Each structure stands twice: as structure tokens, then as C-alpha cells.
Amino acid sequence: MKHIGLLALLLPVVFSADLLAGNERPLTNVSQKGSLLLFPSVQVGWRPNGEIFLDTAIELLNDYTQDVRVQLYFVNGDPPMEQVIAGDPPEIVSQAEPGWNFSDCMIKLTANQVASWSAARGMAGGCAPFTVLDPDGRPDPERSAGHRMLRGYVLAWAVNNAGEEIRWNHLSGHATTLDYHEIAASEYAPYAFRVRSGQTGAPSDARPGLLLLNGREYDALPDTLLWTFEAAGVSRIFDLAGVVSSNTDLTLMPVESDFRHDGFERVTTTARYDIWNENEQRFSGTQHELTCWHQKLLSEYPSPNHLVLSNLQTNRGKARIRGVGGTNCGSASLPAPIVGVAERALMFAVTCAGTAKSSATLKGEGCESGAVLFDPSGLADNGLQAVVGVSGRSNRTGSGGKKAARTSSPTSAERGE
């Protein structure tokens, strides 16, 4: 199911002269407002009886004295799954599942307005829920039989009446994962990208439909992710809480995306981990491929897994994570800047104690360039929040398509290379 798209061929980045001279370009972070926001982890979960037990709430704030339109893209991070038939007589073992598909919508935020969107239920008078990508999800590999889930990410950026990206460094927000089964919640801040020049409300550049995350149009992407973590399998004994153990769900994704016309061009890269324990011992070899999006518990990582206590040998560690090209012959993996969110869970062994969760957006250093491509589409002013719902560009098969001619691919110079 691997797909090498247009952007994958453009991914290798050569630093520009100003970077080599030590003049780093501005980098995306979670402590600022921006014109583009990225929420890397959005989840919905269903119990076997169909009840929703897991949801993600996203809040968007327009901290300015004028109205603005916001273009949103919802992306299913998991790959498509084919139907499996086995036995004699043949029986359906598992159903086909859509994957790597997307949907988009546009909303209008009034001056100083806060808008809330639920992945499971959508937005009142606004965007459809995340479940438009897959109404009943797919089997959840991390829970008991019958549980289902839908996972991915959301991109949001400011646009004008013609649907063209604009400078509007007044957007902020946060995402809250709500787990009704564990009676727990966690919250993280999105990556915010500022437009680097022009006036508020003006087009970010002369190329609508091409968002250059290069430190010149929008803030640049990190070259490396920095992460301090608690190893999977750590447990402690507290007087009142008894035994408390921990595990972490780590989400990683390359930001490069092409949403144009009737296909979704996505990127395959290899996440490579350099890891140190509390004794400053260095471990290498932990790595995995990821296409579009990746989420997995640290305890489930492939061998050699230095993110678990038995291998790390100390409770805590530090990791530097980079998206690199694959080393295996014929690998589709290419270098790509990645971002991520870590959701840590503390499990209490005492009766009815439940689970405590916390989330953190991973910090980055160094600069690389990236791009997001889309088809701008204008929308008439028809009220506080304009409903678009499922776009005609929504692609439920995950297959690529012919790209629209009106928005050409970024050149090396435009990408800041």
C-alpha cells in the first residue's frame, strides 16, 4: 500500500546559504499564534455496542478584531485495508476499510470568536465530524475484540473570500482527547506556523494553493524532534495509589501533503531514533517506516526497542527523532521533516482508580522546508459559520489522482532549498 507521490520526489532538502551561515529561519512551535495550525493527533473510538468512548475536541480562537475564514482538512492517518475472505465455503474474515482519505470544510470565525469542534459529533452549524472519513472506523488493535477506532490529523489555515491562504497570525487553539472509558483526558497545543511577511489579511504570497513551510512564507519545519520520555514498563509503588505503571502512545507524521484535485499524495519516510538513558548510554537501531501518519504504544515498537525499560535500563530517557531515507534496497522511504505528539498514560492498580493521561507536542530544532498543496475554493458570505461538509475532492480509496494544473509544484528555490 506504499505510495510514492509527487511530494516524495521533492523531499530531499538542501540547506540554503543563509542556514549554512548560521542564520536559522524561524521555526514552528506551540507557544505562538499563527496563520496555520496543525493538530497531529485526532482520535475517535467505539465500544463493541457502537457507543463512542473516545473523542477529540478541538478549539480554534481568532484573536483579532476582524472576521476570518479558516480552511480545515481532516485526514485519515491509517492505510486502506482490503477485504479478507477465507475458508471453505468462503467467508468474510474482515471487511474492507477506507484509509489515507481526506475531507475538507471551511468555517468563518468572527472577531475574537472561539469555536469548538468534536471529532465524533462535528461542529454546531459548521464542519462535519471526523467520522465523515469512515463512519464506523476500523478494528482497534490496542483494545479487546469489537472495539473500533478512527485516527488521523487536522490542518487549519486562514484564507480570504477566494479561498486563498493569507497572513493572519492570530489563530490559536488546543486539542483535548476525552476517554470516557478510563474517565481521563489529556490536552496538547498544536504546531503554529506564522506567515513571515505582508499585512494582516493579505495573501501570503503570489502562489495560492501552495503553502511553503520554509521560514520565508510560513515558519519552517524542524529537522529533528527532541523528546524526553518515561520508558514503557516503568512501575512504581506509592503508599496510597499502590502500583502505578506507564506507557506512551507516540504519534508521528511527515507534514508534506498534496490535497489537490481527486487524490491525496502522501509521504513515506523512516523515523530513526537516537536514544540516551539516564546514565548517558547511547542506543541506536530503533526505527520504523511511516507513511502519512503513525501512532503506536512504545511497548509495541519493533525490535530493537530501546523505548522499553528492559532495554533502556533506566526509567527515563532522551530521544532525537529524524525522518530519514530507507536503507533497504527498493525502499520507498525518503528523508522528510516530521512532527509529533506523545500521550502518556499512568495506570493505577488500586480498585476504581482508573488511568491518568497527559499529552505533549514534541519540540524541534534545526530547519527544513516542506509544502502543503490544495485547491483554493471561494465561499460566499452566508452567515457566521459556512457549511461545506464533505468536499467533492474527498477520496475514500486512498489512491492518487491527476493533479490540477492551476497550482504547480514548488521549485527548489521556493521551498528554500
TIVODREN-967270 format. One record per residue (C-alpha): residue number from 1; residue in one letter; x, y, z. Coordinates in steps of 0.2 Angstrom, whole numbers. Example, Ala and Ser with C-alpha at 12.3 -4.5 7.8 and 13.67 -1.06 7.14 Angstrom:
BEGIN
pt num 1, residuo A, x 62, y -22, z 39
pt num 2, residuo S, x 68, y -5, z 36
***
This chain:
BEGIN
pt num 1, residuo M, x 0, y 0, z 0
pt num 2, residuo K, x 15, y 11, z 0
pt num 3, residuo H, x 13, y 26, z -11
pt num 4, residuo I, x 27, y 37, z -18
pt num 5, residuo G, x 19, y 53, z -23
pt num 6, residuo L, x 24, y 70, z -31
pt num 7, residuo L, x 30, y 77, z -15
pt num 8, residuo A, x 40, y 62, z -10
pt num 9, residuo L, x 51, y 65, z -25
pt num 10, residuo L, x 54, y 83, z -19
pt num 11, residuo L, x 58, y 79, z -1
pt num 12, residuo P, x 77, y 79, z 0
pt num 13, residuo V, x 81, y 96, z 7
pt num 14, residuo V, x 97, y 105, z 4
pt num 15, residuo F, x 100, y 119, z 16
pt num 16, residuo S, x 101, y 137, z 9
pt num 17, residuo A, x 116, y 148, z 10
pt num 18, residuo D, x 109, y 158, z 25
pt num 19, residuo L, x 106, y 142, z 35
pt num 20, residuo L, x 124, y 137, z 32
pt num 21, residuo A, x 130, y 154, z 38
pt num 22, residuo G, x 121, y 151, z 54
pt num 23, residuo N, x 106, y 162, z 51
pt num 24, residuo E, x 92, y 150, z 55
pt num 25, residuo R, x 75, y 153, z 48
pt num 26, residuo P, x 60, y 154, z 61
pt num 27, residuo L, x 53, y 138, z 66
pt num 28, residuo T, x 36, y 132, z 70
pt num 29, residuo N, x 32, y 130, z 89
pt num 30, residuo V, x 17, y 128, z 101
pt num 31, residuo S, x 19, y 144, z 111
pt num 32, residuo Q, x 14, y 157, z 97
pt num 33, residuo K, x -1, y 161, z 87
pt num 34, residuo G, x -1, y 158, z 69
pt num 35, residuo S, x -9, y 158, z 52
pt num 36, residuo L, x -9, y 139, z 50
pt num 37, residuo L, x -12, y 126, z 64
pt num 38, residuo L, x -8, y 108, z 64
pt num 39, residuo F, x -16, y 95, z 76
pt num 40, residuo P, x -6, y 79, z 74
pt num 41, residuo S, x -17, y 68, z 84
pt num 42, residuo V, x -36, y 66, z 82
pt num 43, residuo Q, x -45, y 50, z 88
pt num 44, residuo V, x -62, y 43, z 89
pt num 45, residuo G, x -66, y 26, z 97
pt num 46, residuo W, x -81, y 15, z 98
pt num 47, residuo R, x -86, y 1, z 110
pt num 48, residuo P, x -92, y -16, z 103
pt num 49, residuo N, x -110, y -10, z 106
pt num 50, residuo G, x -107, y 6, z 95
pt num 51, residuo E, x -106, y 19, z 109
pt num 52, residuo I, x -92, y 32, z 107
pt num 53, residuo F, x -80, y 30, z 122
pt num 54, residuo L, x -65, y 41, z 114
pt num 55, residuo D, x -67, y 58, z 106
pt num 56, residuo T, x -56, y 73, z 102
pt num 57, residuo A, x -62, y 91, z 105
pt num 58, residuo I, x -53, y 105, z 95
pt num 59, residuo E, x -55, y 123, z 100
pt num 60, residuo L, x -50, y 137, z 87
pt num 61, residuo L, x -48, y 155, z 93
pt num 62, residuo N, x -47, y 170, z 81
pt num 63, residuo D, x -38, y 183, z 92
pt num 64, residuo Y, x -41, y 198, z 81
pt num 65, residuo T, x -54, y 212, z 79
pt num 66, residuo Q, x -60, y 206, z 62
pt num 67, residuo D, x -68, y 191, z 55
pt num 68, residuo V, x -58, y 177, z 46
pt num 69, residuo R, x -62, y 161, z 36
pt num 70, residuo V, x -52, y 146, z 41
pt num 71, residuo Q, x -49, y 131, z 29
pt num 72, residuo L, x -49, y 114, z 38
pt num 73, residuo Y, x -43, y 97, z 31
pt num 74, residuo F, x -47, y 81, z 40
pt num 75, residuo V, x -35, y 66, z 36
pt num 76, residuo N, x -37, y 48, z 40
pt num 77, residuo G, x -20, y 43, z 45
pt num 78, residuo D, x -21, y 24, z 43
pt num 79, residuo P, x -19, y 15, z 27
pt num 80, residuo P, x -34, y 7, z 17
pt num 81, residuo M, x -37, y -11, z 21
pt num 82, residuo E, x -43, y -24, z 8
pt num 83, residuo Q, x -57, y -36, z 12
pt num 84, residuo V, x -51, y -53, z 18
pt num 85, residuo I, x -60, y -69, z 13
pt num 86, residuo A, x -55, y -87, z 19
pt num 87, residuo G, x -62, y -104, z 22
pt num 88, residuo D, x -72, y -117, z 13
pt num 89, residuo P, x -85, y -111, z 9
pt num 90, residuo P, x -78, y -94, z 8
pt num 91, residuo E, x -82, y -82, z 22
pt num 92, residuo I, x -78, y -64, z 25
pt num 93, residuo V, x -65, y -63, z 39
pt num 94, residuo S, x -63, y -44, z 39
pt num 95, residuo Q, x -71, y -30, z 29
pt num 96, residuo A, x -63, y -18, z 18
pt num 97, residuo E, x -59, y -1, z 27
pt num 98, residuo P, x -55, y 16, z 19
pt num 99, residuo G, x -39, y 24, z 23
pt num 100, residuo W, x -27, y 39, z 19
pt num 101, residuo N, x -43, y 48, z 13
pt num 102, residuo F, x -47, y 66, z 17
pt num 103, residuo S, x -61, y 79, z 18
pt num 104, residuo D, x -61, y 97, z 20
pt num 105, residuo C, x -73, y 111, z 25
pt num 106, residuo M, x -72, y 130, z 28
pt num 107, residuo I, x -78, y 140, z 43
pt num 108, residuo K, x -80, y 158, z 47
pt num 109, residuo L, x -73, y 165, z 64
pt num 110, residuo T, x -80, y 182, z 69
pt num 111, residuo A, x -69, y 194, z 79
pt num 112, residuo N, x -62, y 186, z 95
pt num 113, residuo Q, x -73, y 171, z 92
pt num 114, residuo V, x -69, y 154, z 100
pt num 115, residuo A, x -76, y 139, z 90
pt num 116, residuo S, x -77, y 121, z 96
pt num 117, residuo W, x -77, y 105, z 85
pt num 118, residuo S, x -79, y 87, z 91
pt num 119, residuo A, x -71, y 73, z 80
pt num 120, residuo A, x -86, y 62, z 85
pt num 121, residuo R, x -100, y 75, z 83
pt num 122, residuo G, x -94, y 89, z 72
pt num 123, residuo M, x -97, y 107, z 75
pt num 124, residuo A, x -114, y 115, z 78
pt num 125, residuo G, x -118, y 125, z 62
pt num 126, residuo G, x -101, y 121, z 55
pt num 127, residuo C, x -89, y 107, z 50
pt num 128, residuo A, x -95, y 89, z 49
pt num 129, residuo P, x -87, y 76, z 61
pt num 130, residuo F, x -71, y 67, z 58
pt num 131, residuo T, x -81, y 51, z 56
pt num 132, residuo V, x -86, y 58, z 38
pt num 133, residuo L, x -69, y 49, z 33
pt num 134, residuo D, x -75, y 32, z 40
pt num 135, residuo P, x -92, y 32, z 49
pt num 136, residuo D, x -89, y 16, z 60
pt num 137, residuo G, x -70, y 16, z 60
pt num 138, residuo R, x -59, y 0, z 59
pt num 139, residuo P, x -54, y -13, z 72
pt num 140, residuo D, x -44, y -6, z 86
pt num 141, residuo P, x -28, y -16, z 88
pt num 142, residuo E, x -24, y -10, z 105
pt num 143, residuo R, x -41, y -15, z 113
pt num 144, residuo S, x -52, y -30, z 115
pt num 145, residuo A, x -62, y -38, z 101
pt num 146, residuo G, x -76, y -27, z 94
pt num 147, residuo H, x -68, y -10, z 98
pt num 148, residuo R, x -66, y 1, z 83
pt num 149, residuo M, x -56, y 17, z 80
pt num 150, residuo L, x -53, y 31, z 68
pt num 151, residuo R, x -37, y 41, z 69
pt num 152, residuo G, x -28, y 55, z 60
pt num 153, residuo Y, x -24, y 73, z 60
pt num 154, residuo V, x -31, y 91, z 56
pt num 155, residuo L, x -24, y 105, z 47
pt num 156, residuo A, x -32, y 123, z 48
pt num 157, residuo W, x -26, y 139, z 40
pt num 158, residuo A, x -33, y 156, z 37
pt num 159, residuo V, x -40, y 161, z 19
pt num 160, residuo N, x -49, y 175, z 11
pt num 161, residuo N, x -65, y 175, z 2
pt num 162, residuo A, x -57, y 167, z -14
pt num 163, residuo G, x -51, y 153, z -3
pt num 164, residuo E, x -33, y 159, z -4
pt num 165, residuo E, x -21, y 157, z 10
pt num 166, residuo I, x -17, y 174, z 19
pt num 167, residuo R, x -7, y 181, z 33
pt num 168, residuo W, x -17, y 180, z 49
pt num 169, residuo N, x -5, y 177, z 64
pt num 170, residuo H, x -20, y 177, z 76
pt num 171, residuo L, x -25, y 159, z 76
pt num 172, residuo S, x -23, y 148, z 91
pt num 173, residuo G, x -31, y 133, z 99
pt num 174, residuo H, x -29, y 116, z 108
pt num 175, residuo A, x -34, y 98, z 106
pt num 176, residuo T, x -42, y 88, z 121
pt num 177, residuo T, x -43, y 69, z 120
pt num 178, residuo L, x -58, y 63, z 130
pt num 179, residuo D, x -58, y 45, z 136
pt num 180, residuo Y, x -75, y 41, z 144
pt num 181, residuo H, x -70, y 23, z 147
pt num 182, residuo E, x -55, y 27, z 158
pt num 183, residuo I, x -63, y 43, z 164
pt num 184, residuo A, x -47, y 53, z 158
pt num 185, residuo A, x -42, y 67, z 147
pt num 186, residuo S, x -27, y 75, z 140
pt num 187, residuo E, x -23, y 91, z 131
pt num 188, residuo Y, x -10, y 97, z 119
pt num 189, residuo A, x -6, y 113, z 109
pt num 190, residuo P, x -5, y 112, z 90
pt num 191, residuo Y, x 10, y 117, z 80
pt num 192, residuo A, x 8, y 135, z 74
pt num 193, residuo F, x 15, y 142, z 58
pt num 194, residuo R, x 16, y 161, z 56
pt num 195, residuo V, x 17, y 170, z 39
pt num 196, residuo R, x 33, y 179, z 39
pt num 197, residuo S, x 29, y 195, z 28
pt num 198, residuo G, x 15, y 206, z 22
pt num 199, residuo Q, x 0, y 214, z 31
pt num 200, residuo T, x -14, y 205, z 41
pt num 201, residuo G, x -27, y 198, z 28
pt num 202, residuo A, x -15, y 200, z 13
pt num 203, residuo P, x -11, y 184, z 3
pt num 204, residuo S, x 4, y 175, z 10
pt num 205, residuo D, x 12, y 175, z -7
pt num 206, residuo A, x 8, y 176, z -26
pt num 207, residuo R, x 5, y 157, z -27
pt num 208, residuo P, x -12, y 152, z -20
pt num 209, residuo G, x -14, y 134, z -16
pt num 210, residuo L, x 5, y 132, z -11
pt num 211, residuo L, x 9, y 134, z 7
pt num 212, residuo L, x 28, y 134, z 9
pt num 213, residuo L, x 34, y 129, z 26
pt num 214, residuo N, x 51, y 136, z 23
pt num 215, residuo G, x 54, y 150, z 35
pt num 216, residuo R, x 50, y 163, z 22
pt num 217, residuo E, x 32, y 161, z 18
pt num 218, residuo Y, x 27, y 151, z 33
pt num 219, residuo D, x 38, y 146, z 48
pt num 220, residuo A, x 50, y 131, z 44
pt num 221, residuo L, x 48, y 113, z 50
pt num 222, residuo P, x 60, y 105, z 62
pt num 223, residuo D, x 75, y 95, z 56
pt num 224, residuo T, x 75, y 84, z 72
pt num 225, residuo L, x 62, y 81, z 86
pt num 226, residuo L, x 68, y 82, z 104
pt num 227, residuo W, x 59, y 71, z 117
pt num 228, residuo T, x 62, y 66, z 135
pt num 229, residuo F, x 51, y 51, z 139
pt num 230, residuo E, x 47, y 38, z 153
pt num 231, residuo A, x 51, y 20, z 147
pt num 232, residuo A, x 37, y 8, z 144
pt num 233, residuo G, x 35, y -4, z 158
pt num 234, residuo V, x 41, y 8, z 172
pt num 235, residuo S, x 31, y 5, z 188
pt num 236, residuo R, x 32, y 12, z 205
pt num 237, residuo I, x 24, y 9, z 222
pt num 238, residuo F, x 15, y 23, z 231
pt num 239, residuo D, x 8, y 22, z 248
pt num 240, residuo L, x -10, y 27, z 243
pt num 241, residuo A, x -10, y 23, z 225
pt num 242, residuo G, x -2, y 6, z 225
pt num 243, residuo V, x 7, y 1, z 209
pt num 244, residuo V, x 7, y 14, z 196
pt num 245, residuo S, x 14, y 8, z 178
pt num 246, residuo S, x 16, y 19, z 162
pt num 247, residuo N, x 15, y 18, z 144
pt num 248, residuo T, x 15, y 31, z 130
pt num 249, residuo D, x 6, y 32, z 113
pt num 250, residuo L, x 18, y 41, z 101
pt num 251, residuo T, x 11, y 50, z 86
pt num 252, residuo L, x 22, y 55, z 72
pt num 253, residuo M, x 19, y 62, z 54
pt num 254, residuo P, x 28, y 70, z 40
pt num 255, residuo V, x 19, y 86, z 36
pt num 256, residuo E, x 21, y 86, z 17
pt num 257, residuo S, x 4, y 84, z 9
pt num 258, residuo D, x -4, y 86, z -8
pt num 259, residuo F, x -23, y 88, z -7
pt num 260, residuo R, x -26, y 94, z -25
pt num 261, residuo H, x -40, y 88, z -36
pt num 262, residuo D, x -45, y 70, z -33
pt num 263, residuo G, x -31, y 62, z -24
pt num 264, residuo F, x -20, y 63, z -9
pt num 265, residuo E, x -1, y 62, z -12
pt num 266, residuo R, x 7, y 57, z 4
pt num 267, residuo V, x 25, y 54, z 10
pt num 268, residuo T, x 34, y 39, z 16
pt num 269, residuo T, x 49, y 41, z 27
pt num 270, residuo T, x 59, y 31, z 41
pt num 271, residuo A, x 58, y 38, z 59
pt num 272, residuo R, x 75, y 35, z 66
pt num 273, residuo Y, x 78, y 36, z 85
pt num 274, residuo D, x 95, y 41, z 94
pt num 275, residuo I, x 91, y 37, z 112
pt num 276, residuo W, x 101, y 40, z 128
pt num 277, residuo N, x 97, y 33, z 146
pt num 278, residuo E, x 99, y 42, z 162
pt num 279, residuo N, x 117, y 36, z 163
pt num 280, residuo E, x 121, y 44, z 146
pt num 281, residuo Q, x 122, y 27, z 137
pt num 282, residuo R, x 118, y 29, z 119
pt num 283, residuo F, x 107, y 17, z 110
pt num 284, residuo S, x 103, y 16, z 91
pt num 285, residuo G, x 94, y 4, z 79
pt num 286, residuo T, x 76, y 9, z 84
pt num 287, residuo Q, x 67, y 14, z 68
pt num 288, residuo H, x 52, y 11, z 58
pt num 289, residuo E, x 44, y 17, z 42
pt num 290, residuo L, x 29, y 28, z 42
pt num 291, residuo T, x 18, y 33, z 28
pt num 292, residuo C, x 6, y 48, z 30
pt num 293, residuo W, x 4, y 46, z 49
pt num 294, residuo H, x 9, y 34, z 63
pt num 295, residuo Q, x 3, y 30, z 81
pt num 296, residuo K, x 9, y 16, z 92
pt num 297, residuo L, x 12, y 12, z 110
pt num 298, residuo L, x 30, y 12, z 115
pt num 299, residuo S, x 28, y -6, z 121
pt num 300, residuo E, x 23, y -12, z 104
pt num 301, residuo Y, x 38, y -5, z 94
pt num 302, residuo P, x 48, y -17, z 83
pt num 303, residuo S, x 65, y -24, z 89
pt num 304, residuo P, x 77, y -17, z 94
pt num 305, residuo N, x 65, y -7, z 105
pt num 306, residuo H, x 76, y 4, z 117
pt num 307, residuo L, x 60, y 13, z 122
pt num 308, residuo V, x 55, y 0, z 135
pt num 309, residuo L, x 63, y -2, z 152
pt num 310, residuo S, x 71, y -19, z 150
pt num 311, residuo N, x 82, y -12, z 136
pt num 312, residuo L, x 84, y 6, z 141
pt num 313, residuo Q, x 89, y 1, z 158
pt num 314, residuo T, x 84, y 17, z 167
pt num 315, residuo N, x 66, y 24, z 170
pt num 316, residuo R, x 68, y 39, z 159
pt num 317, residuo G, x 77, y 43, z 143
pt num 318, residuo K, x 80, y 56, z 129
pt num 319, residuo A, x 77, y 53, z 111
pt num 320, residuo R, x 82, y 63, z 95
pt num 321, residuo I, x 70, y 58, z 81
pt num 322, residuo R, x 73, y 61, z 62
pt num 323, residuo G, x 64, y 57, z 46
pt num 324, residuo V, x 77, y 49, z 35
pt num 325, residuo G, x 78, y 39, z 19
pt num 326, residuo G, x 77, y 20, z 20
pt num 327, residuo T, x 92, y 9, z 19
pt num 328, residuo N, x 84, y -7, z 12
pt num 329, residuo C, x 85, y -10, z -6
pt num 330, residuo G, x 70, y -4, z -15
pt num 331, residuo S, x 63, y 6, z 0
pt num 332, residuo A, x 51, y 19, z -4
pt num 333, residuo S, x 56, y 29, z 11
pt num 334, residuo L, x 64, y 46, z 8
pt num 335, residuo P, x 70, y 60, z 20
pt num 336, residuo A, x 56, y 71, z 27
pt num 337, residuo P, x 54, y 83, z 42
pt num 338, residuo I, x 42, y 75, z 55
pt num 339, residuo V, x 32, y 82, z 69
pt num 340, residuo G, x 23, y 73, z 84
pt num 341, residuo V, x 13, y 71, z 100
pt num 342, residuo A, x 16, y 60, z 114
pt num 343, residuo E, x 1, y 54, z 125
pt num 344, residuo R, x 7, y 46, z 142
pt num 345, residuo A, x -4, y 35, z 152
pt num 346, residuo L, x -2, y 31, z 171
pt num 347, residuo M, x -11, y 16, z 176
pt num 348, residuo F, x -16, y 14, z 194
pt num 349, residuo A, x -18, y -4, z 201
pt num 350, residuo V, x -30, y 0, z 215
pt num 351, residuo T, x -48, y -3, z 213
pt num 352, residuo C, x -58, y 10, z 203
pt num 353, residuo A, x -43, y 21, z 202
pt num 354, residuo G, x -43, y 22, z 183
pt num 355, residuo T, x -29, y 30, z 172
pt num 356, residuo A, x -21, y 47, z 172
pt num 357, residuo K, x -16, y 54, z 155
pt num 358, residuo S, x -5, y 69, z 149
pt num 359, residuo S, x 0, y 74, z 131
pt num 360, residuo A, x 14, y 85, z 125
pt num 361, residuo T, x 18, y 91, z 107
pt num 362, residuo L, x 36, y 87, z 103
pt num 363, residuo K, x 49, y 101, z 102
pt num 364, residuo G, x 60, y 103, z 87
pt num 365, residuo E, x 77, y 110, z 82
pt num 366, residuo G, x 85, y 114, z 65
pt num 367, residuo C, x 76, y 119, z 50
pt num 368, residuo E, x 69, y 110, z 35
pt num 369, residuo S, x 57, y 115, z 21
pt num 370, residuo G, x 40, y 107, z 17
pt num 371, residuo A, x 25, y 111, z 7
pt num 372, residuo V, x 6, y 109, z 8
pt num 373, residuo L, x -4, y 110, z -8
pt num 374, residuo F, x -23, y 112, z -10
pt num 375, residuo D, x -36, y 118, z -22
pt num 376, residuo P, x -42, y 135, z -16
pt num 377, residuo S, x -61, y 137, z -17
pt num 378, residuo G, x -70, y 153, z -13
pt num 379, residuo L, x -86, y 153, z -2
pt num 380, residuo A, x -100, y 166, z -2
pt num 381, residuo D, x -103, y 175, z 15
pt num 382, residuo N, x -118, y 166, z 21
pt num 383, residuo G, x -118, y 168, z 40
pt num 384, residuo L, x -107, y 165, z 55
pt num 385, residuo Q, x -101, y 148, z 50
pt num 386, residuo A, x -102, y 142, z 32
pt num 387, residuo V, x -105, y 124, z 30
pt num 388, residuo V, x -95, y 114, z 17
pt num 389, residuo G, x -95, y 96, z 24
pt num 390, residuo V, x -88, y 83, z 13
pt num 391, residuo S, x -79, y 90, z -1
pt num 392, residuo G, x -80, y 83, z -19
pt num 393, residuo R, x -62, y 81, z -18
pt num 394, residuo S, x -64, y 68, z -3
pt num 395, residuo N, x -55, y 52, z -8
pt num 396, residuo R, x -61, y 36, z 1
pt num 397, residuo T, x -49, y 24, z -8
pt num 398, residuo G, x -33, y 32, z -4
pt num 399, residuo S, x -27, y 31, z -22
pt num 400, residuo G, x -18, y 45, z -31
pt num 401, residuo G, x -26, y 56, z -44
pt num 402, residuo K, x -21, y 68, z -58
pt num 403, residuo K, x -16, y 84, z -51
pt num 404, residuo A, x -25, y 100, z -55
pt num 405, residuo A, x -15, y 111, z -67
pt num 406, residuo R, x -18, y 128, z -60
pt num 407, residuo T, x -6, y 125, z -45
pt num 408, residuo S, x 11, y 119, z -50
pt num 409, residuo S, x 23, y 111, z -39
pt num 410, residuo P, x 36, y 121, z -28
pt num 411, residuo T, x 53, y 124, z -36
pt num 412, residuo S, x 68, y 121, z -26
pt num 413, residuo A, x 71, y 140, z -23
pt num 414, residuo E, x 53, y 142, z -17
pt num 415, residuo R, x 55, y 128, z -5
pt num 416, residuo G, x 70, y 137, z 2
pt num 417, residuo E, x 82, y 124, z -3
***
